[in-house]
């Protein structure tokens, strides 16, 4: 009896093994704090660091860079599932919540991103002071690494992509290195933040949930009569929203800026979720389907991103870069919380939802939904996310251009 496995089967085996072990890790609770689904990311990162390069070399003759290409598909597919689900769930409350708190969300989004940009500039100045004059010192490479660290600290794939396009071709690997190093704490830091803050401020979660659900549902008049369903589960409108979202996200404005797949699918699914139907045609998938796709998408996204990041993490890691990434993650969250709490006077779950959106942190939103026990926090995420998306792209491109 012989045993052999092709690249596709090996990839499937890896994905499901990471998921199984990651969920076990995520269930471990210490003083009420757990990684949750982010445990999958930790295991994926470890797997990528120790086995990712071997995976690529093992099957390189079958298909060049098979693992990297396949994992990117896995990551993007998961992202589409998660973000589209979030949009549908947030849609019924989103526009009313946005109308009520629009100025607050705009201000908070800019505060979070610009404070991250300031942290990046300070880290860059410190790094130049420490590394200037050392053998092989390259100021442009250092700038590329720091901007990569910022996009990773804010878990922003659009910023990462925009930065790679903005730097010279020979510095694109440096951007990737920075992104991979900071992404770890960028994910786990925000996940822990949304779990710790309710404990630190001794929040009454039942009361906080009551406050956020006080925004009434039903922004539009509900259709009186039986709606026509495309299928029993609502897969058709879900797929249609994803298709339209990907197309919208692919449109480039001003020659360089686009909503990306994340922004496009979020926008279209929010619109679908808001209206709920067109005439008698039902546009809403069932609640159970959306919750399942949301968790499945988050898991798959974290596996793809984690394994890919792990492949370069160990090779290029420098302890000081990890410290820079921590600063760029913590400062925006802390300042964002202070402004939201004491200046904008938002309630706790709106604050935390806005911070996950401002940090463009998909995994943290998933954790916050579990912590709060309600999907209504997704409205604050969805309101702040577009502001942060635009701001972070502009900030990273400013750093590359000026420094």
Secondary structure, 3 states (H helix, E strand, C coil): CCCCCCHHHHHHHHHHHHHHHHHHHHHCCECCECCCCHHHHHHHHHHHHHHHHHHHHHCCCCCCCHHHHHHHHHHHHHHHHHHHHHHHHHHHHHHHHHHHHHHHHHHHHHHHHHHHHHHHHHHHHHHHHHHCCCCCCCHHHHHHHHHHHHHHHCCCHHHHHHHHHHCCHHHHHHHHHHHHHHHHHHHHHHHHHHHHHHHHCCCCHHHHHHHHCCCCCCCCCCCCCCCECCCCCCHHHHHHHHHHHHHHHCCEECCCEECHHHHHHHHHHHHHHHHCEECCEECCCCHHHHHHHHHHHHHHHHHHHHHHHHHHHHHHCCHHHHHHHHHHHHHHHHHHHHHHHHHCCCCHHHHHHHHHHHCCCHHHHHHHHHHHCCCCHHHHHHHHHHHHHHHHHHHHHHHHHHC
